[in-house]
């Protein structure tokens, strides 16, 4: 979009905070990943990105590398339409499958939503190894074989609009018009 989406004003609130509000109903704590100097005033803890400029996978690595929580909901800051019911379903699926390393939404057409998923803290070594090997795409990292393959559980989702990212000015206008 050409601007910092996390700080973009969405109905009087920073977009990242609107997403955090959605997650707050199912998460014990909320942390942002990014530059602490840029986001400290948003009132949430901020974890610095250890691989700045390397995309969302680096954000996942930073989150997993800084947590002691077993289950971690990772949500992109530009998905404000996510219903709390979807987030709750991800956690319920995680509690029902202790062998799964990741619980990732999958649409009927096969598209994945790895930027709105539950990642167990034990995924960190695989995510880190993928980054260090030059992988930047999250779905590629989920298939990375080292140090061990991840056990991924997919849950079916049927509402693509719930996962809509606000990536363009047109997306932004469409979301704020509806």
C-alpha atoms as an extended CHARMM CRD file, in Angstrom:
* protein
*
       178  EXT
         1         1  UNK       CA              0.0000000000        0.0000000000        0.0000000000  PROA      1               0.0000000000
         2         2  UNK       CA              3.0150000000        2.2310000000        0.2670000000  PROA      2               0.0000000000
         3         3  UNK       CA              2.3890000000        2.9970000000        3.9460000000  PROA      3               0.0000000000
         4         4  UNK       CA              2.9640000000        1.2650000000        7.2690000000  PROA      4               0.0000000000
         5         5  UNK       CA             -0.1680000000       -0.8880000000        7.4190000000  PROA      5               0.0000000000
         6         6  UNK       CA              0.2500000000       -1.6650000000       11.1200000000  PROA      6               0.0000000000
         7         7  UNK       CA             -0.1220000000        2.0240000000       11.9800000000  PROA      7               0.0000000000
         8         8  UNK       CA             -2.7020000000        2.8630000000        9.3070000000  PROA      8               0.0000000000
         9         9  UNK       CA             -5.7980000000        4.4690000000       10.8040000000  PROA      9               0.0000000000
        10        10  UNK       CA             -8.8130000000        2.1900000000       10.4960000000  PROA      10              0.0000000000
        11        11  UNK       CA            -11.9360000000        3.7220000000       11.9970000000  PROA      11              0.0000000000
        12        12  UNK       CA             -9.8880000000        5.7060000000       14.5070000000  PROA      12              0.0000000000
        13        13  UNK       CA             -7.6020000000        2.8630000000       15.5530000000  PROA      13              0.0000000000
        14        14  UNK       CA             -4.2830000000        1.5410000000       14.2430000000  PROA      14              0.0000000000
        15        15  UNK       CA             -4.9070000000       -1.4780000000       12.0340000000  PROA      15              0.0000000000
        16        16  UNK       CA             -2.5750000000       -3.6670000000       14.1300000000  PROA      16              0.0000000000
        17        17  UNK       CA             -4.6070000000       -2.8110000000       17.2220000000  PROA      17              0.0000000000
        18        18  UNK       CA             -7.8580000000       -3.7250000000       15.4880000000  PROA      18              0.0000000000
        19        19  UNK       CA             -6.4020000000       -7.1510000000       14.7080000000  PROA      19              0.0000000000
        20        20  UNK       CA             -5.0620000000       -7.4130000000       18.2810000000  PROA      20              0.0000000000
        21        21  UNK       CA             -8.5740000000       -6.6640000000       19.5720000000  PROA      21              0.0000000000
        22        22  UNK       CA             -9.8570000000       -9.6930000000       17.6330000000  PROA      22              0.0000000000
        23        23  UNK       CA             -7.1150000000      -11.9410000000       19.0080000000  PROA      23              0.0000000000
        24        24  UNK       CA             -7.5160000000      -10.6950000000       22.5750000000  PROA      24              0.0000000000
        25        25  UNK       CA            -10.6360000000      -12.8140000000       23.0310000000  PROA      25              0.0000000000
        26        26  UNK       CA             -8.6730000000      -16.0480000000       22.5760000000  PROA      26              0.0000000000
        27        27  UNK       CA             -5.0940000000      -15.1710000000       23.5560000000  PROA      27              0.0000000000
        28        28  UNK       CA             -3.6310000000      -14.6930000000       27.0130000000  PROA      28              0.0000000000
        29        29  UNK       CA             -1.1800000000      -12.1000000000       25.7060000000  PROA      29              0.0000000000
        30        30  UNK       CA             -0.6170000000      -10.1190000000       22.5180000000  PROA      30              0.0000000000
        31        31  UNK       CA              2.7860000000       -9.1320000000       21.1470000000  PROA      31              0.0000000000
        32        32  UNK       CA              3.6890000000       -7.2390000000       17.9940000000  PROA      32              0.0000000000
        33        33  UNK       CA              6.7140000000       -8.1310000000       15.9000000000  PROA      33              0.0000000000
        34        34  UNK       CA              8.6240000000       -5.2460000000       14.3680000000  PROA      34              0.0000000000
        35        35  UNK       CA             10.7520000000       -2.2610000000       15.2120000000  PROA      35              0.0000000000
        36        36  UNK       CA             10.1680000000       -1.3950000000       18.8820000000  PROA      36              0.0000000000
        37        37  UNK       CA             10.8990000000        2.2810000000       18.1860000000  PROA      37              0.0000000000
        38        38  UNK       CA              8.0980000000        2.4200000000       15.6100000000  PROA      38              0.0000000000
        39        39  UNK       CA              5.4560000000        0.5370000000       17.5740000000  PROA      39              0.0000000000
        40        40  UNK       CA              6.1620000000        1.1420000000       21.2750000000  PROA      40              0.0000000000
        41        41  UNK       CA              3.4720000000        3.8300000000       21.4510000000  PROA      41              0.0000000000
        42        42  UNK       CA              0.7650000000        1.3250000000       20.4480000000  PROA      42              0.0000000000
        43        43  UNK       CA              0.7480000000        0.0210000000       24.0100000000  PROA      43              0.0000000000
        44        44  UNK       CA              1.6760000000       -3.6070000000       23.3070000000  PROA      44              0.0000000000
        45        45  UNK       CA              4.9530000000       -5.4290000000       23.8500000000  PROA      45              0.0000000000
        46        46  UNK       CA              7.0610000000       -5.3710000000       20.6800000000  PROA      46              0.0000000000
        47        47  UNK       CA              9.5640000000       -8.0570000000       19.7210000000  PROA      47              0.0000000000
        48        48  UNK       CA             12.2340000000       -6.9810000000       17.2470000000  PROA      48              0.0000000000
        49        49  UNK       CA             12.5670000000       -8.8310000000       13.9670000000  PROA      49              0.0000000000
        50        50  UNK       CA             15.8730000000      -10.7460000000       13.9790000000  PROA      50              0.0000000000
        51        51  UNK       CA             15.8000000000      -10.8810000000       10.1610000000  PROA      51              0.0000000000
        52        52  UNK       CA             14.5320000000       -7.3960000000        9.2040000000  PROA      52              0.0000000000
        53        53  UNK       CA             13.2280000000       -7.0090000000        5.6890000000  PROA      53              0.0000000000
        54        54  UNK       CA             12.8810000000      -10.7580000000        5.1630000000  PROA      54              0.0000000000
        55        55  UNK       CA              9.0810000000      -10.8450000000        5.1850000000  PROA      55              0.0000000000
        56        56  UNK       CA              6.4160000000      -12.5940000000        7.2300000000  PROA      56              0.0000000000
        57        57  UNK       CA              8.4680000000      -15.7420000000        7.8380000000  PROA      57              0.0000000000
        58        58  UNK       CA             10.9730000000      -13.6120000000        9.7390000000  PROA      58              0.0000000000
        59        59  UNK       CA              8.1130000000      -12.2680000000       11.8470000000  PROA      59              0.0000000000
        60        60  UNK       CA              7.0150000000      -15.7980000000       12.6740000000  PROA      60              0.0000000000
        61        61  UNK       CA             10.6050000000      -16.6530000000       13.6270000000  PROA      61              0.0000000000
        62        62  UNK       CA             10.8240000000      -13.6150000000       15.9230000000  PROA      62              0.0000000000
        63        63  UNK       CA              7.5240000000      -14.4650000000       17.6080000000  PROA      63              0.0000000000
        64        64  UNK       CA              8.4070000000      -18.1260000000       18.1470000000  PROA      64              0.0000000000
        65        65  UNK       CA             11.9260000000      -17.2680000000       19.2640000000  PROA      65              0.0000000000
        66        66  UNK       CA             10.6410000000      -14.9680000000       21.9810000000  PROA      66              0.0000000000
        67        67  UNK       CA              7.8260000000      -17.0130000000       23.4620000000  PROA      67              0.0000000000
        68        68  UNK       CA              7.5620000000      -19.7370000000       26.0400000000  PROA      68              0.0000000000
        69        69  UNK       CA              3.9030000000      -20.4040000000       25.2030000000  PROA      69              0.0000000000
        70        70  UNK       CA              3.1910000000      -23.7970000000       23.7020000000  PROA      70              0.0000000000
        71        71  UNK       CA              0.5270000000      -22.5480000000       21.2700000000  PROA      71              0.0000000000
        72        72  UNK       CA              0.9830000000      -19.2310000000       19.4760000000  PROA      72              0.0000000000
        73        73  UNK       CA             -1.5870000000      -17.5660000000       17.2880000000  PROA      73              0.0000000000
        74        74  UNK       CA              0.2400000000      -15.7740000000       14.5060000000  PROA      74              0.0000000000
        75        75  UNK       CA             -1.9200000000      -13.2250000000       12.6720000000  PROA      75              0.0000000000
        76        76  UNK       CA             -0.8800000000      -10.6890000000       10.0550000000  PROA      76              0.0000000000
        77        77  UNK       CA             -1.6100000000       -7.0990000000       11.0430000000  PROA      77              0.0000000000
        78        78  UNK       CA             -3.6850000000       -6.5250000000        7.9020000000  PROA      78              0.0000000000
        79        79  UNK       CA             -6.5070000000       -9.0520000000        8.5100000000  PROA      79              0.0000000000
        80        80  UNK       CA             -9.0650000000       -6.9970000000       10.4620000000  PROA      80              0.0000000000
        81        81  UNK       CA            -12.1160000000       -8.9720000000        9.3300000000  PROA      81              0.0000000000
        82        82  UNK       CA            -11.1330000000      -12.1840000000       11.1240000000  PROA      82              0.0000000000
        83        83  UNK       CA            -13.9890000000      -13.3430000000       13.3170000000  PROA      83              0.0000000000
        84        84  UNK       CA            -13.0690000000      -14.4200000000       16.8300000000  PROA      84              0.0000000000
        85        85  UNK       CA            -14.8570000000      -17.7180000000       16.0910000000  PROA      85              0.0000000000
        86        86  UNK       CA            -12.1780000000      -18.6080000000       13.5070000000  PROA      86              0.0000000000
        87        87  UNK       CA             -9.3910000000      -17.8190000000       15.9480000000  PROA      87              0.0000000000
        88        88  UNK       CA            -11.1110000000      -19.8650000000       18.6460000000  PROA      88              0.0000000000
        89        89  UNK       CA            -11.5120000000      -22.7880000000       16.2020000000  PROA      89              0.0000000000
        90        90  UNK       CA             -7.7690000000      -22.7310000000       15.5450000000  PROA      90              0.0000000000
        91        91  UNK       CA             -7.0240000000      -23.0780000000       19.2580000000  PROA      91              0.0000000000
        92        92  UNK       CA             -9.6620000000      -25.7780000000       19.7120000000  PROA      92              0.0000000000
        93        93  UNK       CA             -8.0680000000      -27.7190000000       16.8440000000  PROA      93              0.0000000000
        94        94  UNK       CA             -4.6640000000      -27.3160000000       18.4660000000  PROA      94              0.0000000000
        95        95  UNK       CA             -5.8920000000      -28.6440000000       21.7950000000  PROA      95              0.0000000000
        96        96  UNK       CA             -7.4900000000      -31.5900000000       19.9960000000  PROA      96              0.0000000000
        97        97  UNK       CA             -4.2820000000      -32.5570000000       18.1990000000  PROA      97              0.0000000000
        98        98  UNK       CA             -1.2240000000      -32.4000000000       20.4600000000  PROA      98              0.0000000000
        99        99  UNK       CA              0.9600000000      -34.0210000000       17.7780000000  PROA      99              0.0000000000
       100       100  UNK       CA              0.3900000000      -31.2030000000       15.2760000000  PROA      100             0.0000000000
       101       101  UNK       CA              3.1230000000      -28.5860000000       15.0590000000  PROA      101             0.0000000000
       102       102  UNK       CA              0.9840000000      -26.0840000000       13.1380000000  PROA      102             0.0000000000
       103       103  UNK       CA             -2.7440000000      -25.6630000000       12.6450000000  PROA      103             0.0000000000
       104       104  UNK       CA             -3.2900000000      -23.8890000000        9.3260000000  PROA      104             0.0000000000
       105       105  UNK       CA             -6.5900000000      -22.8670000000        7.7280000000  PROA      105             0.0000000000
       106       106  UNK       CA             -7.1740000000      -24.2540000000        4.2330000000  PROA      106             0.0000000000
       107       107  UNK       CA             -9.8880000000      -23.0820000000        1.8410000000  PROA      107             0.0000000000
       108       108  UNK       CA            -11.9340000000      -25.4590000000       -0.3100000000  PROA      108             0.0000000000
       109       109  UNK       CA             -9.7720000000      -24.5430000000       -3.3220000000  PROA      109             0.0000000000
       110       110  UNK       CA             -6.6110000000      -25.5930000000       -1.4300000000  PROA      110             0.0000000000
       111       111  UNK       CA             -5.3370000000      -22.0870000000       -0.6280000000  PROA      111             0.0000000000
       112       112  UNK       CA             -3.6700000000      -21.8490000000        2.7680000000  PROA      112             0.0000000000
       113       113  UNK       CA             -3.7380000000      -19.0940000000        5.3820000000  PROA      113             0.0000000000
       114       114  UNK       CA             -0.3360000000      -19.4670000000        7.0960000000  PROA      114             0.0000000000
       115       115  UNK       CA             -0.5000000000      -15.8790000000        8.3540000000  PROA      115             0.0000000000
       116       116  UNK       CA             -3.4730000000      -16.7300000000       10.5200000000  PROA      116             0.0000000000
       117       117  UNK       CA             -2.4730000000      -19.9860000000       12.1330000000  PROA      117             0.0000000000
       118       118  UNK       CA             -1.4530000000      -21.5830000000       15.4010000000  PROA      118             0.0000000000
       119       119  UNK       CA              2.2470000000      -22.3810000000       15.5560000000  PROA      119             0.0000000000
       120       120  UNK       CA              3.5590000000      -24.4830000000       18.3840000000  PROA      120             0.0000000000
       121       121  UNK       CA              6.7380000000      -23.0850000000       19.8960000000  PROA      121             0.0000000000
       122       122  UNK       CA              8.5190000000      -26.2630000000       18.8190000000  PROA      122             0.0000000000
       123       123  UNK       CA              8.2420000000      -25.0580000000       15.1890000000  PROA      123             0.0000000000
       124       124  UNK       CA             10.9240000000      -22.4690000000       15.8700000000  PROA      124             0.0000000000
       125       125  UNK       CA             13.9750000000      -24.6010000000       14.9030000000  PROA      125             0.0000000000
       126       126  UNK       CA             12.3940000000      -25.4690000000       11.5400000000  PROA      126             0.0000000000
       127       127  UNK       CA             11.3750000000      -21.8770000000       10.7920000000  PROA      127             0.0000000000
       128       128  UNK       CA             14.8380000000      -20.6480000000       11.7680000000  PROA      128             0.0000000000
       129       129  UNK       CA             16.5570000000      -23.3090000000        9.6200000000  PROA      129             0.0000000000
       130       130  UNK       CA             14.3700000000      -22.3850000000        6.6420000000  PROA      130             0.0000000000
       131       131  UNK       CA             15.2240000000      -18.6850000000        7.0190000000  PROA      131             0.0000000000
       132       132  UNK       CA             18.9110000000      -19.4030000000        7.3870000000  PROA      132             0.0000000000
       133       133  UNK       CA             18.7380000000      -21.5280000000        4.2030000000  PROA      133             0.0000000000
       134       134  UNK       CA             17.2850000000      -18.5660000000        2.2830000000  PROA      134             0.0000000000
       135       135  UNK       CA             13.6160000000      -19.5650000000        2.3540000000  PROA      135             0.0000000000
       136       136  UNK       CA             11.2870000000      -16.5800000000        2.5790000000  PROA      136             0.0000000000
       137       137  UNK       CA              7.8990000000      -18.0430000000        1.6600000000  PROA      137             0.0000000000
       138       138  UNK       CA              5.9290000000      -19.2630000000        4.6800000000  PROA      138             0.0000000000
       139       139  UNK       CA              4.3030000000      -22.1920000000        2.8730000000  PROA      139             0.0000000000
       140       140  UNK       CA              7.7280000000      -23.3630000000        1.6800000000  PROA      140             0.0000000000
       141       141  UNK       CA              9.0800000000      -23.1490000000        5.2290000000  PROA      141             0.0000000000
       142       142  UNK       CA              6.1900000000      -25.2840000000        6.4610000000  PROA      142             0.0000000000
       143       143  UNK       CA              7.4960000000      -28.0420000000        4.1800000000  PROA      143             0.0000000000
       144       144  UNK       CA             11.1470000000      -27.5540000000        5.1690000000  PROA      144             0.0000000000
       145       145  UNK       CA             12.5890000000      -30.9400000000        6.1600000000  PROA      145             0.0000000000
       146       146  UNK       CA             15.2340000000      -29.8190000000        8.6590000000  PROA      146             0.0000000000
       147       147  UNK       CA             15.8020000000      -30.2780000000       11.4710000000  PROA      147             0.0000000000
       148       148  UNK       CA             12.6320000000      -32.3760000000       11.1010000000  PROA      148             0.0000000000
       149       149  UNK       CA              9.4650000000      -32.1850000000        9.0050000000  PROA      149             0.0000000000
       150       150  UNK       CA              6.5950000000      -30.3370000000       10.6400000000  PROA      150             0.0000000000
       151       151  UNK       CA              3.3280000000      -32.1150000000       11.3540000000  PROA      151             0.0000000000
       152       152  UNK       CA              0.7190000000      -29.7510000000        9.9400000000  PROA      152             0.0000000000
       153       153  UNK       CA             -2.9670000000      -30.0210000000       10.6230000000  PROA      153             0.0000000000
       154       154  UNK       CA             -5.2100000000      -28.2360000000        8.1750000000  PROA      154             0.0000000000
       155       155  UNK       CA             -8.6330000000      -27.0270000000        9.1620000000  PROA      155             0.0000000000
       156       156  UNK       CA            -11.2330000000      -26.2850000000        6.5470000000  PROA      156             0.0000000000
       157       157  UNK       CA            -12.4690000000      -22.7130000000        6.2750000000  PROA      157             0.0000000000
       158       158  UNK       CA            -15.1560000000      -21.5440000000        3.9240000000  PROA      158             0.0000000000
       159       159  UNK       CA            -15.2150000000      -17.7410000000        4.1580000000  PROA      159             0.0000000000
       160       160  UNK       CA            -12.3630000000      -16.2120000000        2.1490000000  PROA      160             0.0000000000
       161       161  UNK       CA            -13.4990000000      -12.6950000000        3.0610000000  PROA      161             0.0000000000
       162       162  UNK       CA            -12.7110000000      -13.3590000000        6.7180000000  PROA      162             0.0000000000
       163       163  UNK       CA             -9.0420000000      -13.7110000000        5.7330000000  PROA      163             0.0000000000
       164       164  UNK       CA             -8.9080000000      -10.7420000000        3.3820000000  PROA      164             0.0000000000
       165       165  UNK       CA             -5.6190000000       -8.8730000000        3.5560000000  PROA      165             0.0000000000
       166       166  UNK       CA             -5.6070000000       -5.1200000000        3.0760000000  PROA      166             0.0000000000
       167       167  UNK       CA             -2.7120000000       -5.0210000000        0.6240000000  PROA      167             0.0000000000
       168       168  UNK       CA             -3.7850000000       -2.3380000000       -1.8330000000  PROA      168             0.0000000000
       169       169  UNK       CA             -5.6160000000        0.9910000000       -1.6610000000  PROA      169             0.0000000000
       170       170  UNK       CA             -8.5330000000       -0.7900000000       -3.3590000000  PROA      170             0.0000000000
       171       171  UNK       CA             -8.6110000000       -3.4540000000       -0.6280000000  PROA      171             0.0000000000
       172       172  UNK       CA             -8.5540000000       -0.6960000000        1.9770000000  PROA      172             0.0000000000
       173       173  UNK       CA            -11.4500000000        1.1640000000        0.3600000000  PROA      173             0.0000000000
       174       174  UNK       CA            -13.5180000000       -2.0120000000       -0.0890000000  PROA      174             0.0000000000
       175       175  UNK       CA            -13.0360000000       -3.0140000000        3.5700000000  PROA      175             0.0000000000
       176       176  UNK       CA            -13.9240000000        0.4400000000        4.9260000000  PROA      176             0.0000000000
       177       177  UNK       CA            -16.9010000000        0.8490000000        2.6220000000  PROA      177             0.0000000000
       178       178  UNK       CA            -18.5900000000       -2.4280000000        3.6610000000  PROA      178             0.0000000000
